[in-house]
Amino acid sequence: MISKKYLIVSLVLIIGVLIGFNYSSAHFSKPTFRDKNGKTIESVICGDKEQAYSLDVSNHSNTKIWLLQTKNGKLQYEGELAVPSPLYTAVCNQDEGEYSTSVYHLDNGKKGAFIGSIKFYIEKPPFTCSLSVETNQSNNVIYVGENARFSWTINNVINPNVFKSYWYGTKNGVNDVSGAWTIFSGNVLKWTTDIYKESQVGEYTRKIQFRDSFNKNVCETNSVSVSVRLKPS
């Protein structure tokens, strides 16, 4: 015969496990936008079929959720949605904008408990970008012992932080940097170089390439030239 005390302890343990499981499921559930290969993305460029995307909710795949979505601050859609949603290619002159997506449990066909929210951006080309440099001397000359100040920008974008920038250039006509990530992101970026050394004397060119969430080149700046020289005695 099973004792009453044993039944109570067992019931407490079972309830604890169930509560823990439900908490864990809710805690780790979140909406995510993915590309056709399942990679998490935060933006797409309209009109590009290679950038088809869908919305999914972790721990809720192949079910229905309640979706509330705004575009540029205005209600875009509210209602039931099966996740993951079908792949969709954004249409230019229609879909570009900033989207705020909030998802909820579906409770008897109505909005239930909150699951999570996410921002998503649909960008529209063309984009413009530029690179400039400031030096202590005229004609972009840099003497050994001095530095240079580079500035680059990308325009006509909704969220510049989703674009990464990469260096390309030459020294004395030979490629010396190709696709080096600048680490920075944003639409107006500045970087001050280290002090140039005697071993770095030479003629340089530099340009910046901006890439989107799919690592696709979306804009390339003009090329700038600098001349690193020994300081006249």
C-alpha positions as YAML, in Angstrom:
chain: A
units: angstrom
residues:
- id: 1
  name: MET
  ca: [0.00, 0.00, 0.00]
- id: 2
  name: ILE
  ca: [1.36, 3.44, -0.98]
- id: 3
  name: SER
  ca: [1.50, 5.85, 1.92]
- id: 4
  name: LYS
  ca: [-0.28, 9.19, 1.83]
- id: 5
  name: LYS
  ca: [3.04, 10.93, 2.52]
- id: 6
  name: TYR
  ca: [4.63, 9.26, -0.53]
- id: 7
  name: LEU
  ca: [1.74, 10.34, -2.77]
- id: 8
  name: ILE
  ca: [2.02, 13.95, -1.60]
- id: 9
  name: VAL
  ca: [5.80, 14.03, -2.17]
- id: 10
  name: SER
  ca: [5.42, 12.45, -5.61]
- id: 11
  name: LEU
  ca: [2.70, 14.92, -6.58]
- id: 12
  name: VAL
  ca: [4.85, 17.86, -5.49]
- id: 13
  name: LEU
  ca: [7.76, 16.57, -7.56]
- id: 14
  name: ILE
  ca: [5.56, 16.06, -10.63]
- id: 15
  name: ILE
  ca: [4.08, 19.55, -10.33]
- id: 16
  name: GLY
  ca: [7.56, 21.00, -9.89]
- id: 17
  name: VAL
  ca: [8.79, 19.28, -13.04]
- id: 18
  name: LEU
  ca: [5.78, 20.46, -15.03]
- id: 19
  name: ILE
  ca: [6.10, 24.03, -13.78]
- id: 20
  name: GLY
  ca: [9.81, 23.99, -14.51]
- id: 21
  name: PHE
  ca: [9.21, 22.66, -18.02]
- id: 22
  name: ASN
  ca: [6.54, 25.24, -18.79]
- id: 23
  name: TYR
  ca: [8.68, 28.05, -17.43]
- id: 24
  name: SER
  ca: [11.66, 26.89, -19.44]
- id: 25
  name: SER
  ca: [9.60, 26.62, -22.62]
- id: 26
  name: ALA
  ca: [8.13, 30.09, -22.18]
- id: 27
  name: HIS
  ca: [11.46, 31.56, -21.11]
- id: 28
  name: PHE
  ca: [13.34, 30.35, -24.17]
- id: 29
  name: SER
  ca: [10.58, 30.92, -26.73]
- id: 30
  name: LYS
  ca: [11.15, 33.88, -29.02]
- id: 31
  name: PRO
  ca: [10.21, 35.07, -32.51]
- id: 32
  name: THR
  ca: [12.93, 34.81, -35.15]
- id: 33
  name: PHE
  ca: [13.14, 35.77, -38.80]
- id: 34
  name: ARG
  ca: [15.01, 33.23, -40.93]
- id: 35
  name: ASP
  ca: [16.20, 32.98, -44.52]
- id: 36
  name: LYS
  ca: [15.45, 30.01, -46.77]
- id: 37
  name: ASN
  ca: [18.39, 28.12, -45.26]
- id: 38
  name: GLY
  ca: [17.19, 28.63, -41.70]
- id: 39
  name: LYS
  ca: [19.78, 31.28, -40.81]
- id: 40
  name: THR
  ca: [18.64, 33.99, -38.39]
- id: 41
  name: ILE
  ca: [18.48, 37.42, -40.06]
- id: 42
  name: GLU
  ca: [17.46, 40.91, -39.00]
- id: 43
  name: SER
  ca: [16.94, 42.55, -42.39]
- id: 44
  name: VAL
  ca: [16.38, 41.87, -46.09]
- id: 45
  name: ILE
  ca: [16.55, 43.88, -49.29]
- id: 46
  name: CYS
  ca: [13.32, 44.04, -51.24]
- id: 47
  name: GLY
  ca: [13.08, 42.52, -54.70]
- id: 48
  name: ASP
  ca: [15.81, 39.93, -54.11]
- id: 49
  name: LYS
  ca: [14.43, 36.37, -54.36]
- id: 50
  name: GLU
  ca: [17.58, 35.06, -52.68]
- id: 51
  name: GLN
  ca: [16.48, 36.99, -49.58]
- id: 52
  name: ALA
  ca: [13.11, 35.30, -49.10]
- id: 53
  name: TYR
  ca: [12.34, 35.03, -45.40]
- id: 54
  name: SER
  ca: [9.88, 33.60, -42.90]
- id: 55
  name: LEU
  ca: [8.86, 34.13, -39.28]
- id: 56
  name: ASP
  ca: [9.27, 31.32, -36.77]
- id: 57
  name: VAL
  ca: [8.83, 31.04, -33.00]
- id: 58
  name: SER
  ca: [11.12, 28.69, -31.09]
- id: 59
  name: ASN
  ca: [9.28, 25.92, -29.23]
- id: 60
  name: HIS
  ca: [6.14, 26.72, -31.26]
- id: 61
  name: SER
  ca: [7.00, 25.48, -34.77]
- id: 62
  name: ASN
  ca: [4.13, 23.84, -36.66]
- id: 63
  name: THR
  ca: [1.54, 25.50, -34.43]
- id: 64
  name: LYS
  ca: [-0.43, 28.72, -34.51]
- id: 65
  name: ILE
  ca: [0.37, 31.86, -32.55]
- id: 66
  name: TRP
  ca: [-1.20, 35.31, -32.23]
- id: 67
  name: LEU
  ca: [0.73, 37.94, -34.18]
- id: 68
  name: LEU
  ca: [0.70, 41.70, -33.69]
- id: 69
  name: GLN
  ca: [2.86, 43.55, -36.20]
- id: 70
  name: THR
  ca: [3.40, 47.24, -36.89]
- id: 71
  name: LYS
  ca: [5.19, 48.89, -39.80]
- id: 72
  name: ASN
  ca: [6.80, 52.28, -39.14]
- id: 73
  name: GLY
  ca: [4.69, 52.54, -35.98]
- id: 74
  name: LYS
  ca: [1.33, 51.77, -37.63]
- id: 75
  name: LEU
  ca: [-0.64, 48.56, -37.18]
- id: 76
  name: GLN
  ca: [0.06, 46.22, -40.09]
- id: 77
  name: TYR
  ca: [-1.57, 42.97, -38.97]
- id: 78
  name: GLU
  ca: [-3.13, 41.39, -35.91]
- id: 79
  name: GLY
  ca: [-4.48, 37.86, -35.80]
- id: 80
  name: GLU
  ca: [-3.65, 34.17, -35.98]
- id: 81
  name: LEU
  ca: [-0.58, 32.95, -37.82]
- id: 82
  name: ALA
  ca: [0.80, 29.47, -38.44]
- id: 83
  name: VAL
  ca: [4.55, 29.27, -37.83]
- id: 84
  name: PRO
  ca: [6.88, 28.97, -39.50]
- id: 85
  name: SER
  ca: [5.22, 31.26, -42.01]
- id: 86
  name: PRO
  ca: [5.67, 30.60, -45.76]
- id: 87
  name: LEU
  ca: [8.78, 32.07, -47.38]
- id: 88
  name: TYR
  ca: [8.15, 35.57, -48.70]
- id: 89
  name: THR
  ca: [10.14, 37.91, -50.94]
- id: 90
  name: ALA
  ca: [9.66, 41.57, -50.00]
- id: 91
  name: VAL
  ca: [8.23, 43.80, -52.74]
- id: 92
  name: CYS
  ca: [9.88, 47.18, -53.39]
- id: 93
  name: ASN
  ca: [7.72, 50.32, -53.13]
- id: 94
  name: GLN
  ca: [5.38, 48.34, -50.90]
- id: 95
  name: ASP
  ca: [7.12, 46.51, -48.07]
- id: 96
  name: GLU
  ca: [10.20, 48.56, -47.17]
- id: 97
  name: GLY
  ca: [10.16, 49.83, -43.60]
- id: 98
  name: GLU
  ca: [10.81, 49.05, -39.94]
- id: 99
  name: TYR
  ca: [8.67, 46.26, -38.51]
- id: 100
  name: SER
  ca: [7.94, 45.57, -34.85]
- id: 101
  name: THR
  ca: [6.69, 42.02, -34.39]
- id: 102
  name: SER
  ca: [5.14, 40.77, -31.14]
- id: 103
  name: VAL
  ca: [3.91, 37.21, -30.72]
- id: 104
  name: TYR
  ca: [1.55, 35.70, -28.16]
- id: 105
  name: HIS
  ca: [0.16, 32.30, -27.30]
- id: 106
  name: LEU
  ca: [-3.10, 31.48, -29.08]
- id: 107
  name: ASP
  ca: [-5.77, 30.94, -26.42]
- id: 108
  name: ASN
  ca: [-9.04, 29.59, -27.85]
- id: 109
  name: GLY
  ca: [-8.63, 31.68, -30.98]
- id: 110
  name: LYS
  ca: [-7.71, 34.83, -29.05]
- id: 111
  name: LYS
  ca: [-4.55, 36.61, -27.94]
- id: 112
  name: GLY
  ca: [-3.03, 34.86, -24.94]
- id: 113
  name: ALA
  ca: [0.14, 35.28, -22.92]
- id: 114
  name: PHE
  ca: [3.01, 37.29, -24.39]
- id: 115
  name: ILE
  ca: [5.90, 35.26, -25.87]
- id: 116
  name: GLY
  ca: [8.32, 37.83, -27.24]
- id: 117
  name: SER
  ca: [9.01, 40.59, -29.76]
- id: 118
  name: ILE
  ca: [11.58, 41.42, -32.42]
- id: 119
  name: LYS
  ca: [12.53, 44.20, -34.85]
- id: 120
  name: PHE
  ca: [12.93, 43.54, -38.57]
- id: 121
  name: TYR
  ca: [13.97, 45.82, -41.43]
- id: 122
  name: ILE
  ca: [13.18, 45.72, -45.13]
- id: 123
  name: GLU
  ca: [15.59, 47.94, -47.05]
- id: 124
  name: LYS
  ca: [15.16, 49.35, -50.54]
- id: 125
  name: PRO
  ca: [18.12, 49.98, -52.89]
- id: 126
  name: PRO
  ca: [19.91, 51.82, -54.34]
- id: 127
  name: PHE
  ca: [22.19, 52.89, -51.51]
- id: 128
  name: THR
  ca: [24.91, 55.54, -51.67]
- id: 129
  name: CYS
  ca: [28.15, 55.52, -49.72]
- id: 130
  name: SER
  ca: [31.40, 57.47, -49.54]
- id: 131
  name: LEU
  ca: [34.85, 57.50, -47.95]
- id: 132
  name: SER
  ca: [37.06, 60.46, -47.04]
- id: 133
  name: VAL
  ca: [40.35, 61.00, -45.20]
- id: 134
  name: GLU
  ca: [41.91, 63.86, -43.24]
- id: 135
  name: THR
  ca: [45.66, 64.28, -42.76]
- id: 136
  name: ASN
  ca: [47.86, 66.91, -41.11]
- id: 137
  name: GLN
  ca: [49.47, 67.73, -44.45]
- id: 138
  name: SER
  ca: [47.92, 68.83, -47.75]
- id: 139
  name: ASN
  ca: [47.18, 66.45, -50.64]
- id: 140
  name: ASN
  ca: [46.59, 63.52, -48.25]
- id: 141
  name: VAL
  ca: [50.27, 63.33, -47.32]
- id: 142
  name: ILE
  ca: [51.12, 61.64, -44.01]
- id: 143
  name: TYR
  ca: [54.57, 61.98, -42.49]
- id: 144
  name: VAL
  ca: [56.04, 59.18, -40.38]
- id: 145
  name: GLY
  ca: [54.99, 59.89, -36.79]
- id: 146
  name: GLU
  ca: [51.55, 61.19, -37.83]
- id: 147
  name: ASN
  ca: [48.18, 59.51, -38.25]
- id: 148
  name: ALA
  ca: [45.15, 59.80, -40.55]
- id: 149
  name: ARG
  ca: [41.41, 60.15, -39.85]
- id: 150
  name: PHE
  ca: [39.08, 58.15, -42.10]
- id: 151
  name: SER
  ca: [35.31, 58.71, -42.32]
- id: 152
  name: TRP
  ca: [32.81, 56.62, -44.25]
- id: 153
  name: THR
  ca: [29.05, 56.67, -44.58]
- id: 154
  name: ILE
  ca: [26.13, 54.77, -46.12]
- id: 155
  name: ASN
  ca: [22.90, 56.58, -46.99]
- id: 156
  name: ASN
  ca: [19.31, 55.81, -47.99]
- id: 157
  name: VAL
  ca: [19.04, 53.02, -45.41]
- id: 158
  name: ILE
  ca: [16.50, 52.47, -42.63]
- id: 159
  name: ASN
  ca: [18.81, 50.81, -40.12]
- id: 160
  name: PRO
  ca: [22.50, 51.33, -40.92]
- id: 161
  name: ASN
  ca: [23.55, 49.06, -38.06]
- id: 162
  name: VAL
  ca: [22.61, 45.94, -40.04]
- id: 163
  name: PHE
  ca: [25.27, 46.73, -42.65]
- id: 164
  name: LYS
  ca: [28.90, 45.77, -42.02]
- id: 165
  name: SER
  ca: [31.82, 47.55, -43.67]
- id: 166
  name: TYR
  ca: [35.04, 46.04, -45.03]
- id: 167
  name: TRP
  ca: [38.38, 47.53, -46.15]
- id: 168
  name: TYR
  ca: [39.98, 47.03, -49.56]
- id: 169
  name: GLY
  ca: [43.15, 48.66, -50.89]
- id: 170
  name: THR
  ca: [46.69, 48.63, -52.18]
- id: 171
  name: LYS
  ca: [50.20, 49.64, -51.15]
- id: 172
  name: ASN
  ca: [52.50, 50.69, -53.99]
- id: 173
  name: GLY
  ca: [50.06, 49.18, -56.48]
- id: 174
  name: VAL
  ca: [49.87, 45.75, -54.82]
- id: 175
  name: ASN
  ca: [46.80, 44.55, -52.89]
- id: 176
  name: ASP
  ca: [47.59, 44.71, -49.19]
- id: 177
  name: VAL
  ca: [44.10, 44.52, -47.68]
- id: 178
  name: SER
  ca: [41.06, 42.68, -49.03]
- id: 179
  name: GLY
  ca: [37.80, 42.29, -47.14]
- id: 180
  name: ALA
  ca: [39.10, 43.21, -43.69]
- id: 181
  name: TRP
  ca: [36.12, 43.83, -41.41]
- id: 182
  name: THR
  ca: [36.21, 47.35, -39.95]
- id: 183
  name: ILE
  ca: [34.37, 46.14, -36.80]
- id: 184
  name: PHE
  ca: [32.20, 49.26, -36.98]
- id: 185
  name: SER
  ca: [28.59, 49.48, -38.16]
- id: 186
  name: GLY
  ca: [26.35, 52.50, -38.66]
- id: 187
  name: ASN
  ca: [25.80, 55.18, -41.27]
- id: 188
  name: VAL
  ca: [28.54, 57.67, -40.25]
- id: 189
  name: LEU
  ca: [31.77, 56.02, -39.08]
- id: 190
  name: LYS
  ca: [35.14, 57.42, -38.10]
- id: 191
  name: TRP
  ca: [38.50, 55.80, -37.44]
- id: 192
  name: THR
  ca: [41.84, 57.30, -36.46]
- id: 193
  name: THR
  ca: [44.80, 55.19, -37.54]
- id: 194
  name: ASP
  ca: [47.79, 54.37, -35.40]
- id: 195
  name: ILE
  ca: [50.91, 56.48, -35.83]
- id: 196
  name: TYR
  ca: [52.59, 55.54, -39.12]
- id: 197
  name: LYS
  ca: [56.07, 54.02, -38.87]
- id: 198
  name: GLU
  ca: [59.04, 54.26, -41.21]
- id: 199
  name: SER
  ca: [58.36, 50.69, -42.40]
- id: 200
  name: GLN
  ca: [54.98, 51.87, -43.68]
- id: 201
  name: VAL
  ca: [56.29, 54.50, -46.10]
- id: 202
  name: GLY
  ca: [54.51, 54.12, -49.44]
- id: 203
  name: GLU
  ca: [51.57, 55.02, -51.65]
- id: 204
  name: TYR
  ca: [48.20, 53.68, -50.49]
- id: 205
  name: THR
  ca: [44.64, 53.42, -51.81]
- id: 206
  name: ARG
  ca: [41.65, 52.57, -49.63]
- id: 207
  name: LYS
  ca: [37.93, 51.96, -50.18]
- id: 208
  name: ILE
  ca: [35.05, 50.51, -48.16]
- id: 209
  name: GLN
  ca: [32.52, 47.85, -49.14]
- id: 210
  name: PHE
  ca: [29.19, 47.63, -47.30]
- id: 211
  name: ARG
  ca: [27.52, 44.21, -46.98]
- id: 212
  name: ASP
  ca: [24.03, 43.25, -45.84]
- id: 213
  name: SER
  ca: [22.78, 40.42, -43.58]
- id: 214
  name: PHE
  ca: [23.37, 37.97, -46.44]
- id: 215
  name: ASN
  ca: [27.00, 39.11, -46.80]
- id: 216
  name: LYS
  ca: [26.08, 40.63, -50.17]
- id: 217
  name: ASN
  ca: [27.92, 43.72, -51.43]
- id: 218
  name: VAL
  ca: [25.29, 46.48, -51.53]
- id: 219
  name: CYS
  ca: [27.51, 49.56, -51.88]
- id: 220
  name: GLU
  ca: [31.16, 50.35, -52.55]
- id: 221
  name: THR
  ca: [32.69, 53.73, -51.78]
- id: 222
  name: ASN
  ca: [35.01, 55.84, -53.84]
- id: 223
  name: SER
  ca: [38.72, 55.08, -53.50]
- id: 224
  name: VAL
  ca: [40.97, 57.53, -51.63]
- id: 225
  name: SER
  ca: [44.75, 57.78, -51.91]
- id: 226
  name: VAL
  ca: [47.24, 58.66, -49.18]
- id: 227
  name: SER
  ca: [51.00, 59.02, -49.32]
- id: 228
  name: VAL
  ca: [53.08, 58.06, -46.28]
- id: 229
  name: ARG
  ca: [56.49, 59.76, -46.41]
- id: 230
  name: LEU
  ca: [59.55, 60.42, -44.32]
- id: 231
  name: LYS
  ca: [59.37, 63.81, -42.65]
- id: 232
  name: PRO
  ca: [61.64, 66.34, -44.40]
- id: 233
  name: SER
  ca: [64.71, 67.21, -42.37]
...
